[in-house]
């Protein structure tokens, strides 16, 4: 087993385990690793940043000594992490997170550590946030990426809901992250125990929707329902023409079934049934589709519930979507692990599982027969409890064209499962390094269109506790197009290799303002010869209104005088960016 997976180990203090971050801290195009940890009684590794020095076929990570120092676990918990790229310059920033901990570590152009919770006023109890989920996303459409933090509770008995309220930080033009007031963004100050936050454009209107995975310590099989805790939901982003709505909340079920212990999220296309959200939880997992805005759970129908085994309620955590067996159908990897107590060995009831989609949209599960490790005392580094998985992520650590799965533990070692060649020679998987220019993001909002196909693959949605999704796109499709969050399509060709391939969004839209109008030029062949444009005006005094463009040669002209800004809808899809003089 390669380092750091052979030795880096840690302990948890809350049942949620420990996590990791994927980031390119030195801007060299390789993904580095930050592995969280909480040493216990002097044992355990310090939370540590590992620089990626791997070569094709050889995994090699080296600890960056100055970011691997022991910390005072009483004053600062480092149980999990995430990442962001504030300037969009390719030098990523690290988020060190935990109970009462939210630190932004900058690396470039100078190293700096900023306590983000300290920016919250002392009389605001959100400053005690147990930060366990993070999402980098442009919430106010100003072209700067912002940060949304999911706060969770350590126990069911924690009674102060303000300590569970999620926190939105908006980036200022000067590049700092500043917390919004508690009620400035309706719904986003969700006071549930948010284990995961995702981002995806589920209804393909160009505006990212935000699924929030809340843990209410209950299951549909439970006798009691925790009405005092917000259940999970998806926040549909409203049209910029809607004056009274920014987000609209939709629960994942009706009635008491809306409550559950939601842990993780995946976005999967089920043949014949369409796009769904796969939600992992305690007890039967869910496969949620929407009939209009009405949720429908099809987990039992297609056999992906996997929530009860031998009479045991299963804790499912991480969700990773891919075409794992390269047959053109989308599959699931689900990490599972007990919330351990001394003497409970867990056994095979809690085991990471690969769910392969087969004929007639029926899934089959596989574990040890394909090399997935059984829970063991060796991996947990404990004689009392076995290894218990938490979040999981896929990437290509050494650019050999095969998938690496990293699974975070409740305690002990991080597990590394590496895909190995089989007799059938599939082309290598490929890593795409996207460079967005119009709508900022960090790993979410992209779509892969394989060559010769018409359906986008939107697998990278975040949505797991204690870690971020990869900022790079790891795909089994070596040729095709990458759709950026702005809607721009860019061709890519891995030329039969594993990459990484840099995919740069072109500078395809230009806006110029005069005293009475705005002129828009589009260099975007993917829009077709006659794109249809409308505008949404932003006007603080009069509210939003619709604007009409007039075509003049190669330009589109929009009346613009006293308004504050405008957003463009092109061919029925919004470009999520306010344009201002």
Secondary structure, 3 states (H helix, E strand, C coil): CCCCCCCCEECCCCCCCCCEEEECCCCCCCCEEEECCCCECCECCCCEEEEECCECCECCEEECHHHCCCCCCCCCCCCEEEEECCCCCCCCEEEEEEECEEEEEECCCCCEEEECHHHCCCCCHHHHCEEEEEEEECCCCCCCCEEEEEEECCCCCCCCHHHHCCEEEEECCCCCEEECCCCCCCCCCCCCCEEEEECECCCCCCCCEEEEEEECCCCCCCCCCCCCCCCCEEEEECCCCCCCCCEEEEECCCHHHHCCEEEEEEEEEECCCEEEEEEEEECCCEEEEEECCEEEECHHHHCCCCCEECCEECEEEEEEEECCCCCCCCEEEEEECCCCCCCCCCHHHCCCEEEEECHHHCEEEECHHHCCCCCCHHHHCCCCCCCCEEEEEEECCCCCCCCEEEEEECCEECEEEECCCCCCCCCCCEEEEEECCCCCECCCCCEEEECCCCCCECCCCECECCECCCCCEEECCCEEEEECCCCCEEEEECCCCCEEEEEECCCCEEEEECCCEEEEEECCHHHCCCCCEEEEEECCCCCCEEEEEEEECCEEEEECCCCCEEEEEECCEEEEEEECC
